[in-house]
Amino acid sequence: MNGMTDGTMKVAVAKYTIDAPRDFDAFALKQAHWLDEAHQQGAELAVLPEYLSLELGATFDDATRGDLHASLAALQTYHGRWLDLFAQLARERRMHVVAGTFLLDLGHGRYRNRSYAFAPDGSHVWQDKLRLTGFEKRAGVIEPGDALKVFETGAVRSAISVCYDSEFPLPVRAQCEAGARLLVVPSCTDTQAGATRVRVGCLARALENRCFVAQAVTAGQAPWSPALDVNTGEAALIAPMDVGLPHDGMIVQTRGQQHWAVATLDFGALEASRAQAQVANDRDWASQYFPSVARAKVAAFAR
């Protein structure tokens, strides 16, 4: 796999408290305050959580915000302002910002769960969520993405894997084979089991690919929202479990009311760990692919 072999990047991942902003300006002010907090801690990249745009549902009347389909349709009026807002925030702070996700109507009332990443010059790239959860399938109007991307965050090649996508190894493997050394995971879970599933996925992807993982989460309760009603989990920065790296994979995670988990990721140390690796899942990945184990056979007990 090709990618960055040295250098560092300070990354901040949010445990983002869901509120009920009265209008877009109030939402924009909150984003500025949160990103200022990350910037003041030296972050070069800040990651916000999945479904961030649904917090704007609070700006609609009770009937609209209490109806997922109606709120998604109404949300589209904010899309241009959303792009302008985060481009401006990234430019002013000279940092990369992954702005959670926006549920975007691509026509005919079908929505993509799209994560935008903004560069310090205000430009952006995006990654759609590829796999739908049961909630998203039941909504009946959300569709999966159909493209897999990597992008440059300064000298670091990164990739986005939205929440449930982090639980699937092959797409992430393709991103890492395209040079990604940082996997960004905006997430939103409403149960402890869901939070555990995403965390286990993040740990597994770090182990398999020898990459860092940056997971952001939603927090708090929003009884007015059919999608953000309950939020569970801790934001974390994760490494492979190997020599010179945390034995449990946990570089740092949020605790209690903490807004951000922040740490400097050392990509030189990550690359150097290959030479003294206790395990080499990343290099041994291809050894899975041989004909005799393509399918399992039922074995009979013999004397």
C-alpha positions in Angstrom: 0.0 0.0 0.0 1.2 3.5 -0.8 0.7 6.5 1.4 2.3 8.9 3.8 5.4 7.5 5.6 6.3 10.3 8.0 5.0 13.5 9.6 2.3 14.2 12.1 -1.2 15.7 12.3 -3.2 16.9 15.3 -6.7 15.6 15.0 -9.8 16.5 17.0 -13.0 14.3 17.1 -16.2 15.6 18.5 -18.6 14.2 21.1 -21.2 16.6 19.7 -24.1 17.6 21.9 -27.4 17.8 20.0 -29.4 21.0 20.7 -32.4 22.7 19.2 -31.2 25.8 17.3 -33.9 28.4 16.6 -32.6 29.2 13.1 -29.6 28.6 10.8 -27.7 31.5 12.2 -27.8 30.0 15.7 -26.6 26.7 14.2 -23.8 28.5 12.4 -22.7 30.2 15.6 -22.6 26.9 17.4 -20.4 25.4 14.7 -18.0 28.4 15.0 -17.8 28.0 18.7 -17.1 24.2 18.5 -14.5 24.5 15.8 -12.9 27.4 17.7 -12.5 25.0 20.6 -10.8 22.4 18.5 -8.6 25.1 16.8 -7.5 26.5 20.1 -6.3 23.0 21.0 -4.1 23.0 17.9 -6.2 20.7 15.7 -5.3 20.6 12.0 -8.3 18.4 11.3 -11.7 18.5 13.2 -14.3 15.8 12.7 -18.0 16.3 13.4 -20.6 13.5 13.6 -23.0 11.7 11.3 -26.5 13.3 10.9 -25.2 16.7 12.0 -27.5 18.4 9.5 -30.6 16.9 11.2 -30.0 19.2 14.1 -31.4 21.9 11.8 -34.7 20.1 11.9 -35.3 22.0 15.1 -35.7 25.2 13.1 -38.9 23.9 11.5 -42.4 23.9 12.9 -43.5 21.0 15.2 -45.3 19.0 12.5 -42.3 19.2 10.1 -39.5 18.4 12.5 -41.5 15.5 14.0 -41.8 13.9 10.6 -38.6 12.5 9.1 -39.7 12.7 5.5 -41.0 16.3 5.9 -37.9 17.4 7.7 -35.6 15.9 5.1 -37.5 17.8 2.3 -37.4 21.0 4.3 -33.7 20.6 5.1 -32.7 21.0 1.4 -33.2 24.8 1.6 -30.1 24.9 3.8 -27.7 22.9 1.6 -26.1 25.9 -0.1 -25.7 27.8 3.2 -24.3 24.6 4.7 -21.5 24.4 2.1 -20.8 28.1 2.4 -20.7 28.0 6.2 -18.2 25.1 6.5 -16.1 26.4 3.7 -15.8 29.8 5.5 -15.1 28.1 8.9 -12.4 26.0 7.4 -10.8 29.0 5.6 -10.9 31.3 8.7 -9.3 28.7 10.9 -7.0 27.3 8.3 -7.9 23.8 9.1 -9.5 20.7 7.6 -13.1 20.0 8.7 -15.2 16.9 8.2 -18.7 18.4 8.6 -20.5 15.2 9.7 -23.2 14.3 7.2 -25.9 16.1 5.2 -29.0 14.2 4.0 -29.0 15.4 0.4 -31.8 15.1 -2.1 -30.4 14.0 -5.4 -33.8 14.1 -7.1 -37.2 12.5 -6.8 -37.1 12.7 -3.0 -34.3 10.1 -2.6 -31.6 11.1 -0.2 -27.9 10.3 0.2 -26.2 10.5 3.6 -23.3 12.6 2.4 -20.2 13.5 4.4 -18.3 16.7 3.2 -14.7 17.3 4.0 -13.5 20.9 3.7 -9.9 22.0 3.1 -8.3 25.1 4.5 -8.8 26.9 1.2 -12.6 26.3 1.4 -12.7 23.6 -1.3 -14.5 20.3 -0.5 -14.8 16.7 -1.4 -17.5 14.2 -0.3 -18.2 10.6 0.5 -21.6 9.1 0.6 -22.6 6.4 3.1 -22.5 3.0 1.2 -24.5 0.7 3.6 -27.8 1.5 5.1 -28.8 0.7 8.7 -32.2 -0.8 9.5 -33.5 2.7 10.4 -32.3 4.1 7.1 -33.9 1.3 5.1 -37.2 1.6 7.0 -37.2 5.3 6.2 -37.8 4.3 2.6 -36.3 7.4 1.0 -32.6 7.0 1.8 -30.4 5.3 -0.8 -26.8 4.1 -0.6 -23.9 5.7 -2.3 -22.1 4.2 -5.2 -18.5 5.7 -5.1 -15.5 5.1 -2.9 -13.0 7.9 -2.4 -9.8 9.0 -0.8 -8.5 12.5 -0.4 -5.5 14.6 0.7 -5.6 16.3 4.1 -2.4 18.1 3.9 0.4 15.5 3.6 -1.9 12.8 4.9 -4.1 10.7 2.6 -7.5 10.1 4.3 -10.8 8.4 3.7 -14.3 8.7 5.2 -16.3 5.7 6.3 -19.7 6.8 7.6 -20.8 5.0 10.8 -22.1 1.6 9.7 -19.7 1.5 6.8 -16.9 1.1 9.3 -18.2 -2.3 10.1 -17.4 -3.6 6.6 -13.8 -4.5 5.9 -13.6 -4.6 2.1 -14.5 -1.0 1.2 -12.2 0.3 3.9 -9.5 -2.0 2.6 -9.9 -0.5 -0.9 -9.5 3.0 0.5 -6.3 2.0 2.4 -4.9 0.3 -0.7 -5.5 3.6 -2.4 -3.1 5.1 0.2 -5.4 6.2 3.0 -3.6 6.2 6.4 -6.4 8.0 8.3 -9.9 6.7 8.3 -12.5 9.3 9.4 -15.7 7.9 10.9 -18.6 10.3 11.5 -21.1 8.2 13.6 -24.4 8.4 15.3 -25.8 5.6 17.5 -28.7 5.4 19.9 -27.9 2.3 22.0 -24.8 1.0 23.8 -24.9 -2.0 21.5 -24.8 0.3 18.5 -22.0 2.3 19.9 -20.0 -0.9 20.6 -20.6 -2.2 17.1 -19.1 0.9 15.5 -16.2 1.0 18.0 -15.4 -2.7 17.3 -15.5 -1.9 13.6 -13.1 1.0 14.0 -10.7 -1.1 16.1 -10.8 -3.9 13.5 -10.2 -1.6 10.5 -7.2 0.0 12.3 -5.8 -3.5 13.0 -6.3 -4.9 9.5 -5.0 -1.9 7.6 -2.4 -0.4 10.0 -4.1 2.9 9.9 -5.4 5.5 12.4 -9.1 5.9 12.9 -10.9 9.1 13.9 -14.4 8.5 15.2 -16.8 11.4 16.0 -20.2 10.8 17.8 -23.4 12.5 18.7 -24.4 13.0 22.3 -27.5 14.0 24.4 -31.2 13.7 23.7 -33.4 15.4 21.2 -37.0 14.2 21.8 -38.2 16.5 19.0 -36.4 14.5 16.4 -37.3 11.1 15.0 -33.7 10.4 14.1 -31.6 12.2 16.9 -33.9 11.4 19.8 -31.2 9.4 21.8 -27.4 9.5 21.3 -24.8 7.2 22.8 -21.0 6.8 22.6 -17.6 8.4 23.0 -15.5 10.0 20.4 -12.1 8.4 19.9 -8.8 8.3 18.1 -7.7 4.8 17.5 -4.4 3.1 16.4 -3.4 -0.5 15.5 -2.6 -2.6 18.5 1.1 -3.2 18.0 4.7 -2.4 19.1 5.1 1.3 19.9 1.3 1.9 19.7 -1.4 1.7 22.4 -1.9 -1.9 23.5 -5.7 -1.5 23.4 -5.7 0.7 20.3 -7.1 3.7 22.2 -5.0 6.8 21.7 -7.6 9.1 23.4 -11.3 9.2 23.9 -13.8 11.7 25.4 -15.1 11.3 28.9 -18.2 12.8 30.5 -19.0 16.3 29.2 -15.8 16.7 27.2 -16.5 18.1 23.7 -13.3 16.9 21.9 -10.8 14.1 22.0 -7.6 15.6 20.6 -4.2 14.0 19.9 -1.2 14.3 17.5 -1.1 11.3 15.2 2.4 10.2 14.3 2.4 8.7 10.8 6.1 8.2 10.9 5.7 5.9 13.9 2.8 4.2 12.3 4.9 3.4 9.3 7.9 2.4 11.4 5.8 -0.1 13.3 5.7 -2.3 10.2 9.4 -3.2 10.7 8.9 -4.5 14.2 5.3 -5.7 13.9 4.1 -8.5 16.2 1.3 -9.0 13.6 1.1 -8.0 10.0 -2.5 -8.2 9.0 -2.0 -5.4 6.5 0.8 -7.3 4.7 -0.8 -10.7 5.1 -4.2 -9.6 3.8 -3.7 -11.3 0.4 -3.0 -14.6 2.0 -6.7 -15.0 2.6 -7.3 -15.4 -1.1 -6.5 -19.0 -2.1 -8.9 -21.6 -3.7 -8.9 -24.1 -0.9 -10.5 -21.7 1.6 -12.8 -19.9 -0.8 -15.7 -22.1 0.6 -16.0 -23.9 3.8 -16.8 -27.6 3.8 -18.8 -29.6 6.3 -16.4 -32.1 8.0 -17.5 -35.4 9.5 -16.0 -36.7 12.7 -13.8 -39.7 12.1 -12.2 -42.3 14.5 
